């Protein structure tokens, strides 16, 4: 695992829709669409789509794409991928890498930033919270 650097943002979200895309002998593929709030080096609204392959052994892989709309009206787009593991009934931890893209001159430094995400999700309430750190 890469060493954490400075906290970029912290996000809390709730799934607005959950789609069962496919299931097979090795697990299920789901898609979550979520909305929430982001706070940190910038703050604002958050929307995202996450594709998850939940495996029978309690682990999962994910890919996420999202847009944060800052309080100043700037857009920050990001994509990420990683892995997770069930930690208890309906609970899971996850981690991965994140890449940003923005046309904002104020937040342009994000375009060259390598970042890590670490978070938790509650599959019973369809809520997630995560922190994104600049990688050292």
N, CA, C and O atoms as CSV, one atom per row, in Angstrom:
chain,resi,resn,atom,element,x,y,z
A,1,UNK,N,N,0.844,-1.166,0.000
A,1,UNK,CA,C,0.000,0.000,0.000
A,1,UNK,C,C,0.899,1.242,0.000
A,1,UNK,O,O,1.887,1.310,0.730
A,2,UNK,N,N,0.538,2.209,-0.824
A,2,UNK,CA,C,1.301,3.462,-0.877
A,2,UNK,C,C,1.046,4.268,0.395
A,2,UNK,O,O,-0.027,4.190,0.993
A,3,UNK,N,N,2.039,5.034,0.788
A,3,UNK,CA,C,1.904,5.856,1.984
A,3,UNK,C,C,0.952,7.006,1.713
A,3,UNK,O,O,0.991,7.622,0.648
A,4,UNK,N,N,0.098,7.289,2.684
A,4,UNK,CA,C,-0.854,8.386,2.566
A,4,UNK,C,C,-0.157,9.724,2.638
A,4,UNK,O,O,0.786,9.913,3.406
A,5,UNK,N,N,-0.627,10.638,1.836
A,5,UNK,CA,C,-0.181,12.020,1.910
A,5,UNK,C,C,-1.302,12.862,2.499
A,5,UNK,O,O,-2.059,12.402,3.353
A,6,UNK,N,N,-1.396,14.088,2.037
A,6,UNK,CA,C,-2.416,15.019,2.529
A,6,UNK,C,C,-3.810,14.584,2.105
A,6,UNK,O,O,-4.005,14.045,1.016
A,7,UNK,N,N,-4.768,14.826,2.979
A,7,UNK,CA,C,-6.165,14.562,2.660
A,7,UNK,C,C,-6.622,15.557,1.597
A,7,UNK,O,O,-6.464,16.766,1.768
A,8,UNK,N,N,-7.185,15.055,0.507
A,8,UNK,CA,C,-7.734,15.931,-0.537
A,8,UNK,C,C,-9.205,16.199,-0.235
A,8,UNK,O,O,-9.612,17.353,-0.101
A,9,UNK,N,N,-10.000,15.138,-0.127
A,9,UNK,CA,C,-11.427,15.295,0.179
A,9,UNK,C,C,-11.926,14.114,0.993
A,9,UNK,O,O,-11.329,13.037,1.005
A,10,UNK,N,N,-13.039,14.351,1.672
A,10,UNK,CA,C,-13.786,13.313,2.369
A,10,UNK,C,C,-15.212,13.376,1.846
A,10,UNK,O,O,-15.805,14.452,1.772
A,11,UNK,N,N,-15.762,12.222,1.485
A,11,UNK,CA,C,-17.087,12.172,0.873
A,11,UNK,C,C,-17.995,11.233,1.640
A,11,UNK,O,O,-17.577,10.157,2.068
A,12,UNK,N,N,-19.243,11.649,1.809
A,12,UNK,CA,C,-20.300,10.801,2.361
A,12,UNK,C,C,-21.411,10.762,1.323
A,12,UNK,O,O,-21.843,11.796,0.813
A,13,UNK,N,N,-21.870,9.541,1.017
A,13,UNK,CA,C,-22.877,9.398,-0.024
A,13,UNK,C,C,-23.870,8.304,0.315
A,13,UNK,O,O,-23.633,7.456,1.176
A,14,UNK,N,N,-24.986,8.352,-0.389
A,14,UNK,CA,C,-26.017,7.323,-0.269
A,14,UNK,C,C,-26.417,6.908,-1.679
A,14,UNK,O,O,-26.580,7.754,-2.559
A,15,UNK,N,N,-26.574,5.601,-1.890
A,15,UNK,CA,C,-26.987,5.101,-3.198
A,15,UNK,C,C,-28.417,5.541,-3.490
A,15,UNK,O,O,-29.302,5.434,-2.641
A,16,UNK,N,N,-28.623,6.032,-4.694
A,16,UNK,CA,C,-29.965,6.416,-5.133
A,16,UNK,C,C,-30.610,5.294,-5.941
A,16,UNK,O,O,-31.833,5.154,-5.956
A,17,UNK,N,N,-29.773,4.490,-6.616
A,17,UNK,CA,C,-30.255,3.298,-7.323
A,17,UNK,C,C,-29.205,2.203,-7.208
A,17,UNK,O,O,-28.006,2.471,-7.123
A,18,UNK,N,N,-29.682,0.971,-7.209
A,18,UNK,CA,C,-28.807,-0.196,-7.229
A,18,UNK,C,C,-29.331,-1.110,-8.324
A,18,UNK,O,O,-30.515,-1.444,-8.348
A,19,UNK,N,N,-28.444,-1.517,-9.234
A,19,UNK,CA,C,-28.831,-2.368,-10.353
A,19,UNK,C,C,-28.064,-3.679,-10.257
A,19,UNK,O,O,-26.838,-3.684,-10.145
A,20,UNK,N,N,-28.793,-4.788,-10.301
A,20,UNK,CA,C,-28.159,-6.101,-10.399
A,20,UNK,C,C,-27.924,-6.333,-11.881
A,20,UNK,O,O,-28.869,-6.501,-12.651
A,21,UNK,N,N,-26.646,-6.342,-12.276
A,21,UNK,CA,C,-26.318,-6.444,-13.694
A,21,UNK,C,C,-26.166,-7.889,-14.155
A,21,UNK,O,O,-26.538,-8.232,-15.277
A,22,UNK,N,N,-25.618,-8.735,-13.281
A,22,UNK,CA,C,-25.326,-10.100,-13.700
A,22,UNK,C,C,-24.966,-10.918,-12.469
A,22,UNK,O,O,-24.400,-10.391,-11.511
A,23,UNK,N,N,-25.293,-12.202,-12.494
A,23,UNK,CA,C,-24.771,-13.077,-11.450
A,23,UNK,C,C,-24.366,-14.392,-12.073
A,23,UNK,O,O,-24.920,-14.830,-13.081
A,24,UNK,N,N,-23.370,-15.018,-11.436
A,24,UNK,CA,C,-22.819,-16.266,-11.953
A,24,UNK,C,C,-22.286,-17.076,-10.786
A,24,UNK,O,O,-22.462,-16.702,-9.627
A,25,UNK,N,N,-21.634,-18.187,-11.098
A,25,UNK,CA,C,-21.090,-19.069,-10.055
A,25,UNK,C,C,-20.023,-18.386,-9.202
A,25,UNK,O,O,-19.772,-18.829,-8.082
A,26,UNK,N,N,-19.382,-17.312,-9.698
A,26,UNK,CA,C,-18.327,-16.665,-8.916
A,26,UNK,C,C,-18.753,-15.347,-8.271
A,26,UNK,O,O,-17.914,-14.641,-7.712
A,27,UNK,N,N,-20.031,-15.005,-8.336
A,27,UNK,CA,C,-20.481,-13.799,-7.642
A,27,UNK,C,C,-21.529,-13.019,-8.413
A,27,UNK,O,O,-22.196,-13.546,-9.304
A,28,UNK,N,N,-21.659,-11.753,-8.049
A,28,UNK,CA,C,-22.674,-10.893,-8.640
A,28,UNK,C,C,-22.038,-9.572,-9.060
A,28,UNK,O,O,-21.128,-9.074,-8.396
A,29,UNK,N,N,-22.522,-9.010,-10.165
A,29,UNK,CA,C,-22.076,-7.694,-10.618
A,29,UNK,C,C,-23.200,-6.704,-10.366
A,29,UNK,O,O,-24.333,-6.890,-10.809
A,30,UNK,N,N,-22.854,-5.646,-9.643
A,30,UNK,CA,C,-23.824,-4.623,-9.251
A,30,UNK,C,C,-23.365,-3.263,-9.746
A,30,UNK,O,O,-22.180,-3.046,-10.002
A,31,UNK,N,N,-24.319,-2.353,-9.875
A,31,UNK,CA,C,-23.993,-0.967,-10.182
A,31,UNK,C,C,-24.752,-0.073,-9.216
A,31,UNK,O,O,-25.974,-0.158,-9.091
A,32,UNK,N,N,-24.001,0.786,-8.534
A,32,UNK,CA,C,-24.574,1.744,-7.590
A,32,UNK,C,C,-24.441,3.143,-8.172
A,32,UNK,O,O,-23.380,3.517,-8.674
A,33,UNK,N,N,-25.515,3.911,-8.105
A,33,UNK,CA,C,-25.465,5.336,-8.412
A,33,UNK,C,C,-25.715,6.050,-7.099
A,33,UNK,O,O,-26.701,5.780,-6.413
A,34,UNK,N,N,-24.812,6.967,-6.749
A,34,UNK,CA,C,-24.912,7.622,-5.456
A,34,UNK,C,C,-24.814,9.125,-5.547
A,34,UNK,O,O,-24.319,9.682,-6.527
A,35,UNK,N,N,-25.303,9.776,-4.490
A,35,UNK,CA,C,-25.210,11.225,-4.345
A,35,UNK,C,C,-24.794,11.524,-2.926
A,35,UNK,O,O,-25.097,10.773,-1.998
A,36,UNK,N,N,-24.084,12.651,-2.766
A,36,UNK,CA,C,-23.669,13.034,-1.434
A,36,UNK,C,C,-22.963,14.364,-1.431
A,36,UNK,O,O,-23.178,15.212,-2.297
A,37,UNK,N,N,-22.106,14.529,-0.426
A,37,UNK,CA,C,-21.365,15.773,-0.225
A,37,UNK,C,C,-19.889,15.464,-0.066
A,37,UNK,O,O,-19.508,14.454,0.525
A,38,UNK,N,N,-19.064,16.353,-0.604
A,38,UNK,CA,C,-17.616,16.258,-0.508
A,38,UNK,C,C,-17.095,17.495,0.207
A,38,UNK,O,O,-17.544,18.613,-0.047
A,39,UNK,N,N,-16.132,17.275,1.113
A,39,UNK,CA,C,-15.510,18.384,1.836
A,39,UNK,C,C,-14.007,18.163,1.890
A,39,UNK,O,O,-13.537,17.026,1.926
A,40,UNK,N,N,-13.268,19.245,1.896
A,40,UNK,CA,C,-11.810,19.144,1.985
A,40,UNK,C,C,-11.162,20.301,1.273
A,40,UNK,O,O,-11.502,21.458,1.524
A,41,UNK,N,N,-10.208,20.000,0.366
A,41,UNK,CA,C,-9.521,21.050,-0.392
A,41,UNK,C,C,-10.507,21.780,-1.295
A,41,UNK,O,O,-10.241,22.900,-1.731
A,42,UNK,N,N,-11.639,21.154,-1.575
A,42,UNK,CA,C,-12.797,21.797,-2.197
A,42,UNK,C,C,-14.032,21.144,-1.588
A,42,UNK,O,O,-13.946,20.034,-1.063
A,43,UNK,N,N,-15.162,21.808,-1.648
A,43,UNK,CA,C,-16.399,21.268,-1.074
A,43,UNK,C,C,-17.532,21.436,-2.076
A,43,UNK,O,O,-17.533,22.367,-2.881
A,44,UNK,N,N,-18.495,20.520,-2.016
A,44,UNK,CA,C,-19.638,20.632,-2.902
A,44,UNK,C,C,-20.432,19.352,-2.996
A,44,UNK,O,O,-20.298,18.447,-2.172
A,45,UNK,N,N,-21.264,19.297,-4.025
A,45,UNK,CA,C,-22.103,18.129,-4.275
A,45,UNK,C,C,-21.320,17.050,-5.001
A,45,UNK,O,O,-20.330,17.328,-5.678
A,46,UNK,N,N,-21.776,15.825,-4.850
A,46,UNK,CA,C,-21.060,14.655,-5.363
A,46,UNK,C,C,-22.061,13.699,-5.992
A,46,UNK,O,O,-23.084,13.380,-5.386
A,47,UNK,N,N,-21.769,13.238,-7.217
A,47,UNK,CA,C,-22.523,12.146,-7.841
A,47,UNK,C,C,-21.518,11.131,-8.371
A,47,UNK,O,O,-20.411,11.486,-8.774
A,48,UNK,N,N,-21.921,9.862,-8.364
A,48,UNK,CA,C,-20.984,8.838,-8.830
A,48,UNK,C,C,-21.715,7.572,-9.216
A,48,UNK,O,O,-22.814,7.289,-8.740
A,49,UNK,N,N,-21.069,6.812,-10.100
A,49,UNK,CA,C,-21.513,5.478,-10.487
A,49,UNK,C,C,-20.381,4.511,-10.179
A,49,UNK,O,O,-19.236,4.742,-10.566
A,50,UNK,N,N,-20.705,3.426,-9.480
A,50,UNK,CA,C,-19.706,2.429,-9.100
A,50,UNK,C,C,-20.160,1.064,-9.605
A,50,UNK,O,O,-21.268,0.617,-9.307
A,51,UNK,N,N,-19.297,0.412,-10.369
A,51,UNK,CA,C,-19.533,-0.961,-10.809
A,51,UNK,C,C,-18.734,-1.877,-9.891
A,51,UNK,O,O,-17.532,-1.690,-9.702
A,52,UNK,N,N,-19.417,-2.871,-9.322
A,52,UNK,CA,C,-18.802,-3.764,-8.347
A,52,UNK,C,C,-18.978,-5.216,-8.786
A,52,UNK,O,O,-20.057,-5.625,-9.214
A,53,UNK,N,N,-17.903,-5.979,-8.672
A,53,UNK,CA,C,-17.987,-7.429,-8.838
A,53,UNK,C,C,-17.799,-8.028,-7.451
A,53,UNK,O,O,-16.675,-8.159,-6.966
A,54,UNK,N,N,-18.910,-8.389,-6.820
A,54,UNK,CA,C,-18.912,-8.979,-5.477
A,54,UNK,C,C,-18.699,-10.480,-5.621
A,54,UNK,O,O,-19.520,-11.175,-6.219
A,55,UNK,N,N,-17.587,-10.979,-5.068
A,55,UNK,CA,C,-17.241,-12.391,-5.205
A,55,UNK,C,C,-17.776,-13.189,-4.021
A,55,UNK,O,O,-18.061,-12.641,-2.957
A,56,UNK,N,N,-17.901,-14.477,-4.231
A,56,UNK,CA,C,-18.453,-15.366,-3.198
A,56,UNK,C,C,-17.585,-15.460,-1.950
A,56,UNK,O,O,-18.080,-15.821,-0.883
A,57,UNK,N,N,-16.295,-15.139,-2.066
A,57,UNK,CA,C,-15.403,-15.242,-0.909
A,57,UNK,C,C,-15.420,-13.985,-0.026
A,57,UNK,O,O,-14.638,-13.881,0.919
A,58,UNK,N,N,-16.315,-13.027,-0.334
A,58,UNK,CA,C,-16.420,-11.822,0.483
A,58,UNK,C,C,-15.555,-10.668,0.007
A,58,UNK,O,O,-15.564,-9.596,0.612
A,59,UNK,N,N,-14.807,-10.874,-1.072
A,59,UNK,CA,C,-14.008,-9.786,-1.629
A,59,UNK,C,C,-14.741,-9.189,-2.828
A,59,UNK,O,O,-15.673,-9.792,-3.359
A,60,UNK,N,N,-14.315,-8.005,-3.245
A,60,UNK,CA,C,-14.898,-7.398,-4.436
A,60,UNK,C,C,-13.902,-6.477,-5.114
A,60,UNK,O,O,-12.972,-5.962,-4.493
A,61,UNK,N,N,-14.122,-6.284,-6.404
A,61,UNK,CA,C,-13.388,-5.313,-7.206
A,61,UNK,C,C,-14.372,-4.211,-7.570
A,61,UNK,O,O,-15.567,-4.468,-7.718
A,62,UNK,N,N,-13.873,-2.977,-7.716
A,62,UNK,CA,C,-14.769,-1.899,-8.109
A,62,UNK,C,C,-14.105,-0.946,-9.087
A,62,UNK,O,O,-12.882,-0.813,-9.119
A,63,UNK,N,N,-14.934,-0.288,-9.881
A,63,UNK,CA,C,-14.538,0.825,-10.738
A,63,UNK,C,C,-15.565,1.921,-10.524
A,63,UNK,O,O,-16.769,1.665,-10.521
A,64,UNK,N,N,-15.082,3.146,-10.343
A,64,UNK,CA,C,-15.972,4.272,-10.058
A,64,UNK,C,C,-15.664,5.438,-10.978
A,64,UNK,O,O,-14.518,5.664,-11.365
A,65,UNK,N,N,-16.722,6.178,-11.321
A,65,UNK,CA,C,-16.586,7.430,-12.059
A,65,UNK,C,C,-17.521,8.420,-11.392
A,65,UNK,O,O,-18.660,8.090,-11.062
A,66,UNK,N,N,-17.028,9.649,-11.193
A,66,UNK,CA,C,-17.862,10.613,-10.507
A,66,UNK,C,C,-17.572,12.042,-10.896
A,66,UNK,O,O,-16.584,12.351,-11.561
A,67,UNK,N,N,-18.470,12.901,-10.456
A,67,UNK,CA,C,-18.338,14.336,-10.676
A,67,UNK,C,C,-18.664,15.037,-9.365
A,67,UNK,O,O,-19.707,14.804,-8.752
A,68,UNK,N,N,-17.745,15.901,-8.954
A,68,UNK,CA,C,-17.988,16.772,-7.817
A,68,UNK,C,C,-18.209,18.170,-8.376
A,68,UNK,O,O,-17.442,18.639,-9.217
A,69,UNK,N,N,-19.244,18.823,-7.914
A,69,UNK,CA,C,-19.557,20.195,-8.316
A,69,UNK,C,C,-19.299,21.087,-7.108
A,69,UNK,O,O,-20.032,21.031,-6.121
A,70,UNK,N,N,-18.252,21.914,-7.189
A,70,UNK,CA,C,-17.838,22.698,-6.031
A,70,UNK,C,C,-18.808,23.834,-5.748
A,70,UNK,O,O,-19.636,24.189,-6.586
A,71,UNK,N,N,-18.690,24.392,-4.560
A,71,UNK,CA,C,-19.529,25.519,-4.169
A,71,UNK,C,C,-19.258,26.742,-5.037
A,71,UNK,O,O,-20.088,27.647,-5.118
A,72,UNK,N,N,-18.073,26.768,-5.698
A,72,UNK,CA,C,-17.724,27.861,-6.604
A,72,UNK,C,C,-18.193,27.594,-8.036
A,72,UNK,O,O,-17.932,28.398,-8.931
A,73,UNK,N,N,-18.885,26.470,-8.258
A,73,UNK,CA,C,-19.387,26.142,-9.589
A,73,UNK,C,C,-18.387,25.441,-10.490
A,73,UNK,O,O,-18.613,25.329,-11.694
A,74,UNK,N,N,-17.287,24.970,-9.926
A,74,UNK,CA,C,-16.269,24.250,-10.694
A,74,UNK,C,C,-16.609,22.756,-10.705
A,74,UNK,O,O,-17.192,22.236,-9.753
A,75,UNK,N,N,-16.238,22.072,-11.793
A,75,UNK,CA,C,-16.456,20.631,-11.878
A,75,UNK,C,C,-15.133,19.895,-11.736
A,75,UNK,O,O,-14.129,20.269,-12.342
A,76,UNK,N,N,-15.150,18.840,-10.924
A,76,UNK,CA,C,-14.008,17.943,-10.768
A,76,UNK,C,C,-14.506,16.545,-11.108
A,76,UNK,O,O,-15.373,16.002,-10.423
A,77,UNK,N,N,-13.950,15.963,-12.176
A,77,UNK,CA,C,-14.301,14.608,-12.558
A,77,UNK,C,C,-13.207,13.674,-12.071
A,77,UNK,O,O,-12.043,14.064,-11.984
A,78,UNK,N,N,-13.579,12.446,-11.755
A,78,UNK,CA,C,-12.565,11.493,-11.300
A,78,UNK,C,C,-12.971,10.087,-11.703
A,78,UNK,O,O,-14.140,9.800,-11.962
A,79,UNK,N,N,-11.976,9.230,-11.747
A,79,UNK,CA,C,-12.212,7.805,-11.946
A,79,UNK,C,C,-11.307,7.063,-10.973
A,79,UNK,O,O,-10.232,7.541,-10.611
A,80,UNK,N,N,-11.755,5.908,-10.566
A,80,UNK,CA,C,-10.980,5.130,-9.616
A,80,UNK,C,C,-11.285,3.659,-9.745
A,80,UNK,O,O,-12.293,3.260,-10.329
A,81,UNK,N,N,-10.399,2.864,-9.191
A,81,UNK,CA,C,-10.624,1.415,-9.150
A,81,UNK,C,C,-9.869,0.856,-7.969
A,81,UNK,O,O,-8.899,1.441,-7.487
A,82,UNK,N,N,-10.342,-0.302,-7.510
A,82,UNK,CA,C,-9.682,-0.904,-6.375
A,82,UNK,C,C,-10.344,-2.186,-5.942
A,82,UNK,O,O,-11.047,-2.843,-6.709
A,83,UNK,N,N,-10.098,-2.531,-4.670
A,83,UNK,CA,C,-10.572,-3.792,-4.104
A,83,UNK,C,C,-11.160,-3.546,-2.722
A,83,UNK,O,O,-10.879,-2.539,-2.072
A,84,UNK,N,N,-11.979,-4.488,-2.299
A,84,UNK,CA,C,-12.553,-4.397,-0.970
A,84,UNK,C,C,-12.804,-5.765,-0.384
A,84,UNK,O,O,-12.618,-6.792,-1.037
A,85,UNK,N,N,-13.237,-5.752,0.883
A,85,UNK,CA,C,-13.500,-6.998,1.603
A,85,UNK,C,C,-14.609,-6.778,2.621
A,85,UNK,O,O,-14.663,-5.747,3.291
A,86,UNK,N,N,-15.487,-7.760,2.722
A,86,UNK,CA,C,-16.522,-7.744,3.760
A,86,UNK,C,C,-15.844,-7.769,5.120
A,86,UNK,O,O,-14.893,-8.524,5.324
A,87,UNK,N,N,-16.323,-6.950,6.056
A,87,UNK,CA,C,-15.746,-6.915,7.402
A,87,UNK,C,C,-16.753,-7.360,8.457
A,87,UNK,O,O,-16.394,-7.532,9.622
A,88,UNK,N,N,-17.990,-7.543,8.064
A,88,UNK,CA,C,-19.049,-7.967,8.971
A,88,UNK,C,C,-20.346,-8.009,8.196
A,88,UNK,O,O,-20.347,-7.740,6.994
A,89,UNK,N,N,-21.450,-8.336,8.844
A,89,UNK,CA,C,-22.733,-8.399,8.137
A,89,UNK,C,C,-23.080,-7.054,7.482
A,89,UNK,O,O,-23.358,-6.069,8.166
A,90,UNK,N,N,-23.057,-7.037,6.156
A,90,UNK,CA,C,-23.420,-5.844,5.401
A,90,UNK,C,C,-22.372,-4.746,5.378
A,90,UNK,O,O,-22.598,-3.699,4.772
A,91,UNK,N,N,-21.231,-4.958,6.023
A,91,UNK,CA,C,-20.194,-3.927,6.109
A,91,UNK,C,C,-18.963,-4.346,5.300
A,91,UNK,O,O,-18.625,-5.527,5.223
A,92,UNK,N,N,-18.296,-3.342,4.696
A,92,UNK,CA,C,-17.094,-3.631,3.921
A,92,UNK,C,C,-16.144,-2.439,3.953
A,92,UNK,O,O,-16.566,-1.293,4.105
A,93,UNK,N,N,-14.864,-2.730,3.807
A,93,UNK,CA,C,-13.820,-1.716,3.631
A,93,UNK,C,C,-13.322,-1.825,2.207
A,93,UNK,O,O,-13.351,-2.904,1.615
A,94,UNK,N,N,-12.858,-0.698,1.646
A,94,UNK,CA,C,-12.309,-0.720,0.298
A,94,UNK,C,C,-11.168,0.282,0.185
A,94,UNK,O,O,-11.058,1.218,0.977
A,95,UNK,N,N,-10.321,0.063,-0.819
A,95,UNK,CA,C,-9.212,0.973,-1.099
A,95,UNK,C,C,-8.843,0.852,-2.570
A,95,UNK,O,O,-9.103,-0.162,-3.217
A,96,UNK,N,N,-8.231,1.912,-3.079
A,96,UNK,CA,C,-7.834,1.896,-4.481
A,96,UNK,C,C,-7.152,3.191,-4.871
A,96,UNK,O,O,-6.737,3.980,-4.022
A,97,UNK,N,N,-7.046,3.395,-6.184
A,97,UNK,CA,C,-6.399,4.574,-6.736
A,97,UNK,C,C,-7.422,5.452,-7.435
A,97,UNK,O,O,-8.435,4.971,-7.942
A,98,UNK,N,N,-7.135,6.762,-7.453
A,98,UNK,CA,C,-8.042,7.745,-8.049
A,98,UNK,C,C,-7.238,8.673,-8.949
A,98,UNK,O,O,-6.116,9.063,-8.626
A,99,UNK,N,N,-7.844,9.022,-10.100
A,99,UNK,CA,C,-7.285,10.031,-11.001
A,99,UNK,C,C,-8.330,11.128,-11.168
A,99,UNK,O,O,-9.525,10.852,-11.268
A,100,UNK,N,N,-7.866,12.371,-11.197
A,100,UNK,CA,C,-8.750,13.521,-11.331
A,100,UNK,C,C,-8.599,14.177,-12.703
A,100,UNK,O,O,-7.584,14.023,-13.381
A,101,UNK,N,N,-9.648,14.917,-13.091
A,101,UNK,CA,C,-9.602,15.741,-14.282
A,101,UNK,C,C,-10.502,16.953,-14.044
A,101,UNK,O,O,-11.667,16.812,-13.672
A,102,UNK,N,N,-9.943,18.147,-14.265
A,102,UNK,CA,C,-10.735,19.359,-14.112
A,102,UNK,C,C,-10.207,20.433,-15.052
A,102,UNK,O,O,-9.030,20.426,-15.412
A,103,UNK,N,N,-11.079,21.355,-15.450
A,103,UNK,CA,C,-10.666,22.510,-16.236
A,103,UNK,C,C,-10.501,23.734,-15.345
A,103,UNK,O,O,-10.167,24.818,-15.826
A,104,UNK,N,N,-10.733,23.562,-14.057
A,104,UNK,CA,C,-10.613,24.649,-13.099
A,104,UNK,C,C,-9.155,25.088,-12.972
A,104,UNK,O,O,-8.274,24.257,-12.752
A,105,UNK,N,N,-8.898,26.385,-13.110
A,105,UNK,CA,C,-7.521,26.863,-12.921
A,105,UNK,C,C,-7.143,26.778,-11.441
A,105,UNK,O,O,-5.988,26.509,-11.107
A,106,UNK,N,N,-8.108,27.005,-10.562
A,106,UNK,CA,C,-7.855,26.949,-9.119
A,106,UNK,C,C,-7.527,25.529,-8.654
A,106,UNK,O,O,-6.711,25.342,-7.752
A,107,UNK,N,N,-8.161,24.530,-9.270
A,107,UNK,CA,C,-7.967,23.137,-8.859
A,107,UNK,C,C,-7.156,22.330,-9.869
A,107,UNK,O,O,-7.104,21.103,-9.785
A,108,UNK,N,N,-6.524,23.011,-10.822
A,108,UNK,CA,C,-5.770,22.342,-11.873
A,108,UNK,C,C,-4.685,21.410,-11.366
A,108,UNK,O,O,-4.313,20.461,-12.055
A,109,UNK,N,N,-4.173,21.668,-10.171
A,109,UNK,CA,C,-3.143,20.795,-9.577
A,109,UNK,C,C,-3.633,19.357,-9.441
A,109,UNK,O,O,-2.825,18.430,-9.376
A,110,UNK,N,N,-4.970,19.163,-9.398
A,110,UNK,CA,C,-5.509,17.806,-9.285
A,110,UNK,C,C,-5.204,16.954,-10.513
A,110,UNK,O,O,-5.082,15.734,-10.405
A,111,UNK,N,N,-5.079,17.593,-11.689
A,111,UNK,CA,C,-4.868,16.852,-12.935
A,111,UNK,C,C,-3.596,16.011,-12.919
A,111,UNK,O,O,-3.533,14.989,-13.601
A,112,UNK,N,N,-2.599,16.410,-12.170
A,112,UNK,CA,C,-1.342,15.650,-12.117
A,112,UNK,C,C,-1.154,14.934,-10.780
A,112,UNK,O,O,-0.069,14.431,-10.488
A,113,UNK,N,N,-2.208,14.892,-9.973
A,113,UNK,CA,C,-2.123,14.289,-8.640
A,113,UNK,C,C,-2.463,12.804,-8.683
A,113,UNK,O,O,-3.493,12.404,-9.226
A,114,UNK,N,N,-1.585,11.999,-8.105
A,114,UNK,CA,C,-1.899,10.581,-7.899
A,114,UNK,C,C,-2.524,10.472,-6.524
A,114,UNK,O,O,-2.006,11.022,-5.553
A,115,UNK,N,N,-3.642,9.759,-6.440
A,115,UNK,CA,C,-4.378,9.722,-5.184
A,115,UNK,C,C,-4.827,8.311,-4.837
A,115,UNK,O,O,-4.953,7.443,-5.700
A,116,UNK,N,N,-5.068,8.109,-3.532
A,116,UNK,CA,C,-5.585,6.855,-2.977
A,116,UNK,C,C,-6.933,7.114,-2.329
A,116,UNK,O,O,-7.174,8.184,-1.771
A,117,UNK,N,N,-7.784,6.148,-2.408
A,117,UNK,CA,C,-9.063,6.214,-1.716
A,117,UNK,C,C,-9.110,5.097,-0.683
A,117,UNK,O,O,-8.655,3.982,-0.935
A,118,UNK,N,N,-9.669,5.413,0.487
A,118,UNK,CA,C,-9.908,4.426,1.537
A,118,UNK,C,C,-11.288,4.701,2.092
A,118,UNK,O,O,-11.622,5.848,2.386
A,119,UNK,N,N,-12.096,3.659,2.240
A,119,UNK,CA,C,-13.438,3.914,2.741
A,119,UNK,C,C,-14.141,2.700,3.282
A,119,UNK,O,O,-13.606,1.592,3.317
A,120,UNK,N,N,-15.372,2.954,3.708
A,120,UNK,CA,C,-16.249,1.910,4.227
A,120,UNK,C,C,-17.613,2.050,3.576
A,120,UNK,O,O,-18.009,3.133,3.146
A,121,UNK,N,N,-18.314,0.943,3.513
A,121,UNK,CA,C,-19.664,0.956,2.975
A,121,UNK,C,C,-20.569,0.081,3.841
A,121,UNK,O,O,-20.145,-0.942,4.378
A,122,UNK,N,N,-21.809,0.505,3.961
A,122,UNK,CA,C,-22.830,-0.246,4.684
A,122,UNK,C,C,-23.855,-0.683,3.651
A,122,UNK,O,O,-24.648,0.129,3.174
A,123,UNK,N,N,-23.841,-1.957,3.306
A,123,UNK,CA,C,-24.731,-2.460,2.265
A,123,UNK,C,C,-26.173,-2.580,2.745
A,123,UNK,O,O,-27.076,-2.770,1.930
A,124,UNK,N,N,-26.404,-2.473,4.043
A,124,UNK,CA,C,-27.770,-2.512,4.567
A,124,UNK,C,C,-28.463,-1.163,4.354
A,124,UNK,O,O,-29.655,-1.111,4.049
A,125,UNK,N,N,-27.708,-0.077,4.518
A,125,UNK,CA,C,-28.282,1.263,4.351
A,125,UNK,C,C,-27.903,1.888,3.007
A,125,UNK,O,O,-28.384,2.968,2.665
A,126,UNK,N,N,-27.033,1.202,2.241
A,126,UNK,CA,C,-26.518,1.706,0.962
A,126,UNK,C,C,-25.804,3.048,1.116
A,126,UNK,O,O,-25.899,3.916,0.248
A,127,UNK,N,N,-25.083,3.207,2.235
A,127,UNK,CA,C,-24.307,4.415,2.480
A,127,UNK,C,C,-22.821,4.081,2.429
A,127,UNK,O,O,-22.405,2.974,2.769
A,128,UNK,N,N,-22.033,5.061,1.998
A,128,UNK,CA,C,-20.581,4.890,1.957
A,128,UNK,C,C,-19.923,6.182,2.387
A,128,UNK,O,O,-20.474,7.268,2.203
A,129,UNK,N,N,-18.749,6.056,2.956
A,129,UNK,CA,C,-17.931,7.228,3.256
A,129,UNK,C,C,-16.500,6.869,2.902
A,129,UNK,O,O,-16.046,5.749,3.133
A,130,UNK,N,N,-15.795,7.850,2.332
A,130,UNK,CA,C,-14.419,7.580,1.937
A,130,UNK,C,C,-13.597,8.851,1.952
A,130,UNK,O,O,-14.111,9.966,1.857
A,131,UNK,N,N,-12.292,8.633,2.075
A,131,UNK,CA,C,-11.321,9.734,2.061
A,131,UNK,C,C,-10.364,9.502,0.899
A,131,UNK,O,O,-9.964,8.373,0.616
A,132,UNK,N,N,-10.007,10.598,0.231
A,132,UNK,CA,C,-9.054,10.540,-0.869
A,132,UNK,C,C,-7.809,11.318,-0.431
A,132,UNK,O,O,-7.879,12.484,-0.043
A,133,UNK,N,N,-6.673,10.627,-0.510
A,133,UNK,CA,C,-5.398,11.180,-0.088
A,133,UNK,C,C,-4.453,11.333,-1.276
A,133,UNK,O,O,-4.450,10.503,-2.185
A,134,UNK,N,N,-3.663,12.380,-1.264
A,134,UNK,CA,C,-2.604,12.534,-2.240
A,134,UNK,C,C,-1.535,11.503,-1.905
A,134,UNK,O,O,-1.140,11.373,-0.746
A,135,UNK,N,N,-1.063,10.767,-2.911
A,135,UNK,CA,C,-0.026,9.766,-2.680
A,135,UNK,C,C,1.324,10.458,-2.573
A,135,UNK,O,O,1.608,11.405,-3.307
A,136,UNK,N,N,2.157,9.977,-1.649
A,136,UNK,CA,C,3.509,10.531,-1.483
A,136,UNK,C,C,4.442,9.922,-2.486
A,136,UNK,O,O,5.626,10.257,-2.510
